[in-house]
């Protein structure tokens, strides 16, 4: 169920976003590490769409941009576009900003979330010297933005750029990068996390015609999977991933929020009300406007917090160990498909966590309970 976000838990980062209703505030550091003061803005908040293309140009980029602009008019945000004409790429000269917006973290802090709309850059050969979507200075600004609570939306070929930048692969999702794809065809996506704001509107089995990506690795260990592909419903080709083929996911990453959808190649996606509602959920969740479905919290994310707290002395070490044991048992139950048991165990972990007096840990455990409990109709 989509609901307004009244408060993002503090403690993720010094400059984490704080939102109340439709108002957000952000603070951070620029790419040189200098302090950035808080910047407050009421709706409409701002979204940046990146379509800059150095490699293959996806025809849907123009459709995506125009669709997001229209979504903004309907749902309370404005859109800036960075999509300059480069080489054989026509870009969108009537819409694009004249110069890069990635000048500093402070400059990017005006955006509640940043969407990469398939900006392929041709770096598949892993050559670190090849020009890429973001150069070193732009990448530093973007890293600072994410680490200070920024949002990221990746569409389709967002996993097919900056191949020689491991950090970007981790942001888009567990280092899963585009490998290949079969011919465009109809396939069935299965909703795995039905209570996230970007999936509540979807049927359990969502049948679509699209271009279906195979990835270099399965991101499941690092992300919260939203949708999987049923490979029995189409021909995945020589890059088949098998019974577990995530295609859409989200996660909390270095203080920011990341959401990725591997579908969306075909232009008609951006006139499909259901796909657009799904995309809107990703935009709003990464922007911090809505929450729900466990907020993309993962077991490894919470385990890392618990491990860090174990260094706080004997009492903290004992409590942290107890929480870690419960987490491990809950994760095992979840992997076995017993989500009710996982939710019950996580409630015990949450009780123990109160003794550690760490609000972030408790909030993350609440999210895990909501996620696992939601899978069995709690």
Order of alpha helices (4+ residues) and beta strands (2+ residues): beta-beta-beta-beta-beta-alpha-beta-alpha-beta-alpha-beta-alpha-beta-beta-beta-beta-beta-beta-beta-alpha-beta-alpha-alpha-alpha-alpha
